[in-house]
Amino acid sequence: MLRRTNLALVLVVIWTLVVSAGCLKGPQKAPRPQATPAKEGPVAVARSGREPVLTLFDNKTGQKKDIKMEDYIAGVVAAEMEPSWPVEALAAQAMLARTFTLEALESKGGTQSLHGTDVSTKVEEFQAYDPSRINDNVRKAVQATRGKVLTYDGELIKAWFSAYAGPRTATAKEGLNFKEPEPPYIKSVSNP
């Protein structure tokens, strides 16, 4: 019963943040993988309709490796949510994770200043990542949303997400101590 309640809560929070804020102006699709040219960053590659190849720092091993964007997103979804949850919930998370990744690379350079890479496996540095938890549900969710991102006025949104928001979601300034102007698509709403 608790698992169903948590699932329903996560779905309501994701749906509320994305749909009621009006940031779904239609998903944008980035097609199949191609290696990222040295002069082009992952965001430029994604905007050109190709799948970026990211550099990933593995915090457990200290190793760096190249990984296709969609493979990375599968590892993020598997780590951020219970992989046995419905494909639809995982698909929503995949779009948020993909958008978060590209926006963070565009605005902050990812983990370049820490490791000389685009992303890392440590949640405190970027996003949770655990490829050992990837299952068929996760693969289906990532494939169903392949390349799709969330935008507002043609720009990638700040796709923050959380597992629980309490009785009311927070604004970016409240919940994240966000210093920039409040994004117009982030609204504090009651959490049923």
DRENZA-78787 format. One record per residue: residue number from 1; residue in three letters; x, y, z of N, C-alpha, C in turn. Coordinates in Angstrom, 1 decimal, padded with zeros to 4 digits, always signed. Atoms other than C-alpha are relative to their C-alpha. Layout:
<rs>
(r NUM "ALA" (X Y Z) (X Y Z) (X Y Z)),
...
</rs>
This chain:
<rs>
(r 1 "MET" (+000.8 -001.2 +000.0) (+000.0 +000.0 +000.0) (+000.9 +001.3 +000.0)),
(r 2 "LEU" (-000.9 -001.2 -000.1) (+002.8 +002.4 +000.9) (+000.7 +000.2 -001.3)),
(r 3 "ARG" (-000.7 -000.1 +001.3) (+004.6 +001.7 -002.4) (-001.0 +000.7 -001.1)),
(r 4 "ARG" (+001.0 -000.6 +000.9) (+001.4 +002.6 -004.4) (-000.2 +001.4 +000.4)),
(r 5 "THR" (+000.1 -001.3 -000.4) (+001.0 +005.7 -002.3) (+001.2 +000.9 -000.5)),
(r 6 "ASN" (-001.2 -000.7 +000.4) (+004.6 +006.7 -003.0) (+000.0 +000.2 -001.5)),
(r 7 "LEU" (+000.0 -000.1 +001.4) (+004.2 +006.0 -006.7) (-001.0 +001.1 -000.4)),
(r 8 "ALA" (+001.0 -001.0 +000.3) (+001.0 +008.0 -006.9) (+000.5 +001.4 +000.3)),
(r 9 "LEU" (-000.5 -001.3 -000.3) (+002.7 +010.9 -005.1) (+001.1 +000.5 -000.9)),
(r 10 "VAL" (-001.0 -000.4 +000.9) (+005.7 +010.9 -007.4) (-000.7 +000.4 -001.3)),
(r 11 "LEU" (+000.7 -000.3 +001.3) (+003.4 +010.8 -010.5) (-000.7 +001.4 +000.1)),
(r 12 "VAL" (+000.7 -001.3 -000.1) (+001.3 +013.7 -009.1) (+001.0 +001.2 +000.0)),
(r 13 "VAL" (-001.0 -001.1 -000.1) (+004.4 +015.8 -008.3) (+000.6 +000.3 -001.4)),
(r 14 "ILE" (-000.6 -000.2 +001.4) (+005.9 +015.2 -011.8) (-001.0 +000.6 -000.9)),
(r 15 "TRP" (+001.1 -000.5 +000.8) (+002.6 +015.8 -013.5) (-000.3 +001.5 +000.3)),
(r 16 "THR" (+000.3 -001.4 -000.4) (+001.9 +019.0 -011.5) (+001.1 +000.9 -000.4)),
(r 17 "LEU" (-001.1 -000.8 +000.4) (+005.4 +020.4 -012.1) (+000.0 +000.3 -001.5)),
(r 18 "VAL" (-000.2 -000.1 +001.4) (+005.4 +019.7 -015.8) (-001.2 +000.6 -000.7)),
(r 19 "VAL" (+001.2 -000.3 +000.8) (+001.8 +020.0 -017.0) (-000.6 +001.3 +000.5)),
(r 20 "SER" (+000.7 -001.2 -000.5) (+000.3 +022.6 -014.7) (+000.8 +001.3 -000.2)),
(r 21 "ALA" (-000.8 -001.1 +000.2) (+003.2 +024.9 -015.2) (+000.1 +000.4 -001.5)),
(r 22 "GLY" (+000.1 -000.3 +001.4) (+002.7 +024.8 -018.9) (+001.3 +000.0 -000.8)),
(r 23 "CYS" (-001.3 +000.1 +000.7) (+006.2 +023.9 -019.9) (+000.0 -001.1 -001.1)),
(r 24 "LEU" (+000.0 +001.1 +001.0) (+005.2 +021.0 -022.2) (-000.6 +000.6 -001.3)),
(r 25 "LYS" (+000.5 -000.6 +001.3) (+005.0 +022.9 -025.5) (+000.2 -001.0 -001.1)),
(r 26 "GLY" (-000.3 +001.1 +001.0) (+005.7 +019.6 -027.3) (+001.4 -000.4 +000.2)),
(r 27 "PRO" (-001.3 +000.6 -000.2) (+008.6 +017.3 -026.7) (+000.8 +000.2 -001.3)),
(r 28 "GLN" (-000.9 -000.1 +001.1) (+011.6 +017.8 -029.0) (+000.8 -001.3 -000.1)),
(r 29 "LYS" (-000.6 +001.2 +000.1) (+013.3 +014.8 -030.4) (+001.4 +000.1 -000.6)),
(r 30 "ALA" (-001.4 +000.0 +000.6) (+017.0 +014.2 -031.0) (+000.3 -001.4 -000.4)),
(r 31 "PRO" (-000.1 +001.3 +000.5) (+017.7 +011.2 -033.2) (+001.3 -000.8 +000.5)),
(r 32 "ARG" (-001.0 +001.0 -000.3) (+020.3 +008.4 -033.2) (+001.4 +000.5 +000.3)),
(r 33 "PRO" (-001.3 -000.4 -000.5) (+023.8 +008.4 -031.7) (+001.0 +000.3 -001.1)),
(r 34 "GLN" (-001.2 -000.2 +000.7) (+026.8 +009.9 -033.3) (+001.0 +000.6 +000.9)),
(r 35 "ALA" (-001.0 -000.4 -000.9) (+030.1 +010.6 -031.6) (+000.0 +001.6 +000.0)),
(r 36 "THR" (-000.1 -001.5 -000.1) (+030.4 +014.2 -030.3) (+001.3 +000.5 -000.6)),
(r 37 "PRO" (-001.2 -000.6 +000.5) (+032.9 +016.1 -032.4) (+000.7 +000.8 +001.1)),
(r 38 "ALA" (-000.8 -000.6 -001.0) (+035.7 +017.6 -030.4) (-000.4 +001.5 +000.2)),
(r 39 "LYS" (+000.3 -001.4 -000.1) (+034.6 +021.2 -031.2) (-001.4 +000.2 +000.5)),
(r 40 "GLU" (+001.4 -000.1 -000.3) (+030.9 +020.6 -030.4) (-000.2 -000.6 +001.4)),
(r 41 "GLY" (+000.4 +000.6 -001.2) (+029.6 +020.1 -026.9) (-001.3 -000.8 -000.1)),
(r 42 "PRO" (+001.2 +000.8 +000.0) (+026.8 +017.7 -026.0) (-001.3 +000.7 -000.3)),
(r 43 "VAL" (+001.3 -000.8 +000.3) (+024.1 +020.4 -026.1) (-000.1 +000.3 -001.4)),
(r 44 "ALA" (+000.0 -000.4 +001.5) (+025.1 +021.6 -029.6) (-000.3 -001.3 -000.8)),
(r 45 "VAL" (+000.2 +001.2 +000.8) (+025.1 +018.0 -030.8) (-001.5 -000.4 +000.1)),
(r 46 "ALA" (+001.4 +000.3 -000.2) (+021.6 +017.3 -029.3) (-000.9 +000.9 -000.8)),
(r 47 "ARG" (+000.9 -001.0 +000.7) (+020.2 +020.5 -030.8) (+000.1 -000.2 -001.5)),
(r 48 "SER" (-000.1 +000.2 +001.4) (+021.5 +019.4 -034.2) (-000.7 -001.3 -000.4)),
(r 49 "GLY" (+000.8 +001.2 +000.3) (+019.4 +016.2 -034.0) (+000.8 -001.3 +000.1)),
(r 50 "ARG" (-000.8 +001.2 -000.2) (+022.2 +013.8 -033.1) (+000.1 -000.3 +001.5)),
(r 51 "GLU" (-000.2 +000.4 -001.4) (+022.7 +011.8 -029.9) (+001.4 +000.3 +000.5)),
(r 52 "PRO" (-001.3 -000.3 -000.5) (+025.5 +013.2 -027.8) (+000.7 -001.2 +000.6)),
(r 53 "VAL" (-000.8 +000.9 -000.8) (+028.3 +011.1 -026.3) (+000.6 +000.8 +001.1)),
(r 54 "LEU" (-000.4 -000.7 -001.2) (+029.0 +012.2 -022.8) (+001.3 -000.6 +000.6)),
(r 55 "THR" (-001.1 +000.6 -000.8) (+032.1 +011.8 -020.7) (-000.5 -000.1 +001.4)),
(r 56 "LEU" (+000.5 +000.3 -001.4) (+031.3 +010.2 -017.4) (+001.1 -000.3 +000.9)),
(r 57 "PHE" (-001.0 +000.3 -001.0) (+033.4 +010.2 -014.3) (-000.7 -001.0 +001.0)),
(r 58 "ASP" (+000.5 +000.9 -000.9) (+032.8 +007.1 -012.2) (+000.6 +000.2 +001.4)),
(r 59 "ASN" (-000.5 -000.4 -001.3) (+033.2 +008.2 -008.6) (+000.5 -001.2 +000.8)),
(r 60 "LYS" (-000.5 +001.2 -000.8) (+033.7 +004.6 -007.3) (+001.4 -000.4 -000.5)),
(r 61 "THR" (-001.3 +000.5 +000.6) (+036.6 +003.7 -009.7) (+001.0 +001.1 -000.3)),
(r 62 "GLY" (-000.9 -001.1 +000.4) (+038.0 +007.1 -010.5) (+000.2 +000.1 -001.5)),
(r 63 "GLN" (-000.2 +000.1 +001.4) (+037.7 +006.2 -014.2) (-000.9 +000.9 -000.8)),
(r 64 "LYS" (+000.8 -000.8 +001.0) (+036.5 +008.4 -017.1) (-000.4 -000.9 -001.2)),
(r 65 "LYS" (+000.3 +000.8 +001.2) (+034.6 +006.8 -020.0) (-001.1 +000.8 -000.8)),
(r 66 "ASP" (+001.0 -000.6 +000.9) (+032.5 +007.9 -023.0) (-001.3 -000.9 +000.1)),
(r 67 "ILE" (+001.3 +000.7 -000.1) (+028.8 +007.0 -022.8) (-001.0 +000.7 -000.9)),
(r 68 "LYS" (+001.1 -000.6 +000.8) (+025.9 +007.6 -025.2) (-001.0 +000.6 +000.9)),
(r 69 "MET" (+001.0 -000.7 -000.8) (+023.3 +010.0 -023.8) (-001.1 -000.9 +000.5)),
(r 70 "GLU" (+001.1 +000.9 -000.4) (+020.5 +007.5 -023.8) (+000.4 -001.1 +000.9)),
(r 71 "ASP" (-000.5 +001.0 -000.9) (+022.6 +004.9 -022.1) (+000.1 +000.6 +001.4)),
(r 72 "TYR" (-000.1 -000.8 -001.3) (+023.4 +007.5 -019.4) (-001.3 +000.2 +000.6)),
(r 73 "ILE" (+001.4 -000.3 -000.6) (+019.7 +008.4 -019.0) (-000.6 -001.2 +000.6)),
(r 74 "ALA" (+000.5 +001.2 -000.5) (+018.8 +004.8 -018.5) (+000.6 -000.3 +001.4)),
(r 75 "GLY" (-000.6 +000.2 -001.3) (+021.3 +004.6 -015.6) (-000.5 +001.0 +001.0)),
(r 76 "VAL" (+000.6 -001.0 -000.9) (+019.9 +007.8 -014.1) (-001.4 -000.4 +000.4)),
(r 77 "VAL" (+001.4 +000.3 -000.3) (+016.3 +006.7 -014.3) (+000.0 -001.2 +000.9)),
(r 78 "ALA" (-000.1 +001.2 -000.8) (+017.2 +003.3 -012.8) (+000.4 +000.4 +001.5)),
(r 79 "ALA" (-000.4 -000.4 -001.3) (+018.9 +005.1 -009.9) (-000.9 +000.9 +000.7)),
(r 80 "GLU" (+000.9 -001.0 -000.6) (+016.4 +007.9 -009.3) (-001.4 -000.6 +000.4)),
(r 81 "MET" (+001.3 +000.6 -000.3) (+013.3 +005.7 -009.3) (+000.1 -001.5 +000.1)),
(r 82 "GLU" (+000.1 +001.5 -000.1) (+012.2 +002.1 -008.5) (-000.2 -000.5 -001.5)),
(r 83 "PRO" (+000.1 +000.5 +001.4) (+012.9 +000.3 -011.9) (-001.3 -000.8 -000.2)),
(r 84 "SER" (+001.2 +000.8 +000.2) (+009.8 -001.9 -011.3) (-001.3 +000.8 -000.1)),
(r 85 "TRP" (+001.2 -000.9 +000.1) (+007.4 +001.1 -011.4) (-000.5 +000.0 -001.4)),
(r 86 "PRO" (+000.6 +000.0 +001.4) (+005.1 +001.6 -014.4) (+000.9 +000.8 -001.0)),
(r 87 "VAL" (-000.8 -000.6 +001.1) (+006.8 +002.5 -017.7) (-000.3 +001.5 -000.1)),
(r 88 "GLU" (+000.4 -001.4 +000.2) (+004.8 +005.7 -017.9) (+000.7 +000.9 +001.1)),
(r 89 "ALA" (-000.7 -000.8 -001.0) (+006.3 +007.0 -014.6) (+001.5 +000.1 -000.3)),
(r 90 "LEU" (-001.5 +000.0 +000.4) (+009.8 +006.0 -015.7) (+000.2 +000.9 -001.2)),
(r 91 "ALA" (-000.1 -000.8 +001.2) (+009.2 +007.7 -019.0) (+000.0 +001.5 +000.3)),
(r 92 "ALA" (+000.0 -001.4 -000.4) (+008.3 +011.0 -017.3) (+001.4 +000.3 +000.6)),
(r 93 "GLN" (-001.3 -000.3 -000.7) (+011.5 +010.7 -015.2) (+001.1 +000.0 -001.1)),
(r 94 "ALA" (-001.0 +000.0 +001.1) (+013.5 +009.9 -018.4) (+000.1 +001.4 -000.7)),
(r 95 "MET" (+000.0 -001.3 +000.6) (+012.4 +013.2 -020.0) (+000.5 +001.1 +001.0)),
(r 96 "LEU" (-000.6 -000.9 -001.0) (+013.2 +015.1 -016.8) (+001.5 -000.1 +000.1)),
(r 97 "ALA" (-001.4 +000.2 -000.2) (+016.6 +013.5 -016.4) (+000.8 +000.5 -001.3)),
(r 98 "ARG" (-000.7 -000.5 +001.3) (+017.5 +014.2 -020.1) (+000.0 +001.5 -000.1)),
(r 99 "THR" (+000.0 -001.5 +000.0) (+016.4 +017.8 -019.8) (+000.9 +000.5 +001.0)),
(r 100 "PHE" (-000.9 -000.4 -001.1) (+018.2 +018.2 -016.5) (+001.4 -000.1 -000.5)),
(r 101 "THR" (-001.4 +000.2 +000.4) (+021.4 +016.8 -018.0) (+000.4 +001.1 -001.0)),
(r 102 "LEU" (-000.4 -001.0 +001.0) (+021.4 +019.0 -021.1) (+000.0 +001.4 +000.5)),
(r 103 "GLU" (+000.0 -001.3 -000.6) (+020.4 +022.1 -019.2) (+001.2 +000.3 +000.9)),
(r 104 "ALA" (-001.2 -000.2 -000.9) (+023.1 +021.6 -016.6) (+001.3 +000.1 -000.7)),
(r 105 "LEU" (-001.2 -000.1 +000.9) (+025.7 +021.0 -019.3) (+000.1 +001.4 -000.6)),
(r 106 "GLU" (+000.0 -001.3 +000.6) (+024.6 +024.2 -021.0) (+000.3 +001.1 +000.9)),
(r 107 "SER" (-000.1 -001.1 -000.9) (+024.4 +026.4 -018.0) (+001.2 +000.0 +000.9)),
(r 108 "LYS" (-001.1 +000.2 -001.0) (+027.2 +025.0 -015.7) (+001.2 -000.7 -000.5)),
(r 109 "GLY" (-001.1 +000.9 +000.5) (+029.3 +022.8 -017.9) (+000.1 -001.3 +000.6)),
(r 110 "GLY" (+000.0 +001.3 -000.6) (+028.3 +019.7 -016.1) (+001.1 -000.1 +001.2)),
(r 111 "THR" (-001.0 +000.2 -001.1) (+031.2 +018.3 -013.9) (+001.4 +000.3 -000.6)),
(r 112 "GLN" (-001.3 -000.3 +000.6) (+034.0 +019.8 -016.1) (+001.0 +000.6 +001.1)),
(r 113 "SER" (-000.9 -000.6 -000.9) (+035.4 +021.9 -013.2) (+000.4 -001.0 +001.1)),
(r 114 "LEU" (-000.3 +001.0 -001.0) (+035.4 +018.8 -010.9) (+000.9 -001.1 -000.5)),
(r 115 "HIS" (-000.6 +001.2 +000.5) (+036.6 +016.0 -013.1) (+000.5 +000.1 -001.5)),
(r 116 "GLY" (-000.2 -000.1 +001.5) (+037.0 +017.4 -016.7) (-000.9 -000.9 -000.8)),
(r 117 "THR" (+001.0 +000.8 +000.7) (+033.9 +015.4 -017.7) (-001.3 +000.7 -000.1)),
(r 118 "ASP" (+001.3 -000.6 +000.1) (+030.4 +016.2 -018.6) (-000.9 -000.4 +001.2)),
(r 119 "VAL" (+000.9 +000.5 -001.0) (+028.7 +014.1 -015.9) (+000.8 -000.9 +001.0)),
(r 120 "SER" (-000.6 +000.9 -000.9) (+029.5 +012.0 -012.8) (-001.0 -000.9 +000.5)),
(r 121 "THR" (+000.9 +001.0 -000.5) (+028.0 +009.1 -011.0) (-000.5 +000.4 +001.4)),
(r 122 "LYS" (+000.4 -000.4 -001.3) (+027.6 +011.0 -007.7) (-001.1 +001.0 +000.1)),
(r 123 "VAL" (+001.2 -000.8 +000.0) (+024.2 +012.4 -006.9) (+000.3 +001.4 +000.5)),
(r 124 "GLU" (-000.3 -001.3 -000.5) (+025.7 +015.3 -005.0) (+000.7 +000.9 -001.0)),
(r 125 "GLU" (-000.7 -000.8 +001.0) (+027.7 +016.4 -008.0) (-000.9 +000.2 -001.3)),
(r 126 "PHE" (+000.9 -000.2 +001.2) (+025.1 +015.8 -010.8) (-001.3 -000.7 +000.2)),
(r 127 "GLN" (+001.2 +000.8 -000.2) (+022.5 +013.0 -010.7) (+000.4 -001.4 +000.5)),
(r 128 "ALA" (-000.3 +001.4 -000.3) (+022.2 +009.5 -009.3) (+000.2 -000.8 -001.2)),
(r 129 "TYR" (-000.2 +000.8 +001.2) (+023.4 +006.9 -011.7) (+000.4 -001.4 +000.5)),
(r 130 "ASP" (-000.3 +001.4 -000.4) (+023.3 +003.1 -011.3) (-000.5 -000.9 -001.1)),
(r 131 "PRO" (+000.4 +000.9 +001.1) (+023.4 +001.0 -014.5) (-000.3 -001.4 +000.4)),
(r 132 "SER" (+000.3 +001.4 -000.4) (+023.2 -002.2 -012.5) (-001.5 -000.2 +000.2)),
(r 133 "ARG" (+001.4 +000.1 -000.3) (+019.5 -001.4 -011.8) (-000.9 +000.1 -001.3)),
(r 134 "ILE" (+000.7 -000.1 +001.2) (+018.5 -001.0 -015.5) (-000.7 -001.3 -000.3)),
(r 135 "ASN" (+000.8 +001.2 +000.4) (+015.7 -003.4 -016.5) (-000.8 +000.3 -001.2)),
(r 136 "ASP" (+000.8 -000.2 +001.2) (+013.2 -003.8 -019.3) (-000.9 +001.2 +000.1)),
(r 137 "ASN" (+000.8 -001.2 -000.1) (+010.9 -001.2 -017.9) (+000.7 +001.3 -000.2)),
(r 138 "VAL" (-000.9 -001.2 +000.2) (+013.7 +001.4 -017.8) (+000.3 +000.1 -001.5)),
(r 139 "ARG" (-000.3 -000.1 +001.4) (+014.8 +000.5 -021.3) (-001.2 +000.4 -000.9)),
(r 140 "LYS" (+001.2 -000.4 +000.7) (+011.2 +000.8 -022.6) (-000.3 +001.5 +000.2)),
(r 141 "ALA" (+000.3 -001.4 -000.3) (+010.8 +004.2 -020.9) (+000.9 +000.9 -000.7)),
(r 142 "VAL" (-001.0 -000.8 +000.6) (+014.0 +005.6 -022.2) (-000.2 +000.0 -001.5)),
(r 143 "GLN" (+000.2 +000.1 +001.4) (+013.4 +004.3 -025.7) (-001.3 +000.8 -000.5)),
(r 144 "ALA" (+001.2 -000.7 +000.3) (+009.8 +005.7 -025.7) (+000.1 +001.5 -000.1)),
(r 145 "THR" (-000.2 -001.5 -000.1) (+011.1 +009.2 -024.9) (+001.3 +000.4 -000.6)),
(r 146 "ARG" (-001.3 -000.3 +000.5) (+014.3 +009.0 -026.8) (+000.2 +001.4 -000.6)),
(r 147 "GLY" (-000.3 -001.4 +000.5) (+015.7 +012.5 -027.3) (-001.0 +001.0 +000.4)),
(r 148 "LYS" (+001.0 -001.0 -000.4) (+012.7 +014.2 -025.9) (+000.4 +000.8 +001.2)),
(r 149 "VAL" (-000.3 -000.9 -001.2) (+013.2 +017.2 -023.6) (-001.1 +000.9 +000.2)),
(r 150 "LEU" (+001.0 -001.0 -000.4) (+011.1 +019.8 -021.9) (+000.5 +001.4 -000.2)),
(r 151 "THR" (-000.4 -001.4 +000.2) (+011.3 +023.4 -023.0) (-001.1 +001.0 +000.4)),
(r 152 "TYR" (+000.9 -001.1 -000.3) (+009.8 +026.7 -022.1) (+000.5 +001.2 -000.8)),
(r 153 "ASP" (-000.4 -001.0 +000.9) (+009.9 +029.5 -024.7) (+001.2 -000.4 -000.8)),
(r 154 "GLY" (-001.1 +000.5 +000.8) (+012.3 +027.4 -026.7) (+001.3 -000.3 +000.7)),
(r 155 "GLU" (-001.2 +000.3 -000.8) (+014.8 +026.9 -023.9) (-000.2 -001.2 +000.9)),
(r 156 "LEU" (+000.1 +001.2 -000.9) (+015.5 +023.8 -021.9) (-000.4 +000.6 +001.4)),
(r 157 "ILE" (+000.4 -000.4 -001.3) (+013.8 +024.1 -018.5) (+001.0 -000.5 +001.0)),
(r 158 "LYS" (-000.8 +000.5 -001.1) (+015.5 +023.6 -015.2) (-000.9 -001.1 +000.6)),
(r 159 "ALA" (+000.8 +001.2 -000.3) (+014.1 +020.1 -014.6) (+000.3 -000.6 +001.3)),
(r 160 "TRP" (-000.3 +000.6 -001.3) (+014.5 +019.7 -010.9) (-001.1 -001.0 +000.3)),
(r 161 "PHE" (+001.0 +000.9 -000.4) (+012.7 +016.8 -009.4) (+000.4 -000.5 +001.4)),
(r 162 "SER" (-000.3 +000.6 -001.3) (+012.3 +015.2 -006.0) (-001.0 -001.2 +000.2)),
(r 163 "ALA" (+000.8 +001.2 -000.2) (+010.8 +012.0 -004.6) (-001.2 +000.4 +000.9)),
(r 164 "TYR" (+001.1 -000.4 -000.9) (+008.6 +013.8 -002.0) (+000.1 +001.5 +000.3)),
(r 165 "ALA" (+000.0 -001.4 -000.2) (+007.5 +017.4 -001.6) (-000.8 +000.4 +001.2)),
(r 166 "GLY" (+000.8 -000.4 -001.1) (+005.4 +017.3 +001.5) (-001.4 +000.4 -000.4)),
(r 167 "PRO" (+001.4 -000.4 +000.3) (+001.9 +018.8 +001.6) (+000.0 +001.1 -001.1)),
(r 168 "ARG" (+000.0 -001.1 +001.1) (+003.0 +021.6 -000.9) (+001.4 +000.0 -000.6)),
(r 169 "THR" (-001.3 -000.1 +000.7) (+005.7 +021.8 -003.5) (+000.6 +001.4 +000.3)),
(r 170 "ALA" (-000.8 -001.2 -000.3) (+008.4 +024.5 -003.0) (+000.3 +000.8 -001.3)),
(r 171 "THR" (-000.5 -000.8 +001.2) (+009.4 +027.3 -005.3) (+001.5 -000.3 -000.1)),
(r 172 "ALA" (-001.5 +000.3 +000.1) (+013.0 +027.1 -006.6) (+000.8 +000.8 +001.1)),
(r 173 "LYS" (-000.7 -000.7 -001.1) (+014.1 +029.8 -004.1) (-000.2 -000.7 +001.3)),
(r 174 "GLU" (+000.2 +000.6 -001.3) (+012.5 +028.0 -001.2) (+000.7 -001.4 +000.1)),
(r 175 "GLY" (-000.5 +001.4 +000.0) (+013.5 +024.4 -002.1) (+001.5 -000.2 -000.3)),
(r 176 "LEU" (-001.4 +000.2 +000.5) (+016.9 +024.9 -003.8) (+000.9 +001.2 +000.3)),
(r 177 "ASN" (-000.7 -001.2 -000.3) (+018.0 +028.3 -002.5) (+000.5 +000.6 -001.4)),
(r 178 "PHE" (-000.3 -000.4 +001.4) (+018.0 +029.3 -006.2) (+000.1 +001.5 +000.0)),
(r 179 "LYS" (-000.4 -001.5 -000.1) (+019.6 +032.8 -006.6) (-000.5 +000.8 -001.2)),
(r 180 "GLU" (+000.5 -000.7 +001.2) (+018.3 +033.6 -010.1) (-001.4 +000.3 +000.1)),
(r 181 "PRO" (+001.4 -000.2 +000.0) (+014.9 +034.9 -011.0) (-000.8 -001.3 +000.0)),
(r 182 "GLU" (+000.8 +001.2 +000.0) (+012.2 +032.4 -010.3) (-000.5 -000.4 -001.4)),
(r 183 "PRO" (+000.5 +000.4 +001.3) (+011.5 +030.3 -013.4) (-001.5 +000.0 -000.1)),
(r 184 "PRO" (+001.5 -000.1 +000.1) (+007.9 +031.0 -014.6) (-000.7 -001.3 +000.0)),
(r 185 "TYR" (+000.7 +001.3 +000.2) (+007.1 +027.3 -015.1) (+000.1 -000.8 +001.3)),
(r 186 "ILE" (+000.0 +000.6 -001.3) (+007.9 +026.4 -011.4) (-000.9 +000.7 +000.9)),
(r 187 "LYS" (+001.1 -000.6 -000.9) (+004.9 +027.0 -009.2) (-000.1 -000.9 +001.2)),
(r 188 "SER" (+000.3 +000.7 -001.3) (+004.2 +026.0 -005.6) (-001.4 -000.4 -000.1)),
(r 189 "VAL" (+001.4 +000.5 +000.0) (+001.1 +023.8 -005.6) (-000.2 -001.0 +001.1)),
(r 190 "SER" (+000.4 +001.0 -001.0) (-000.8 +021.7 -003.1) (+000.3 -001.4 -000.5)),
(r 191 "ASN" (-000.3 +001.3 +000.4) (+000.3 +018.1 -003.1) (-001.0 -000.9 +000.7)),
(r 192 "PRO" (+001.1 +000.8 -000.6) (-002.7 +015.8 -002.6) (+000.4 -001.2 +000.8)),
</rs>
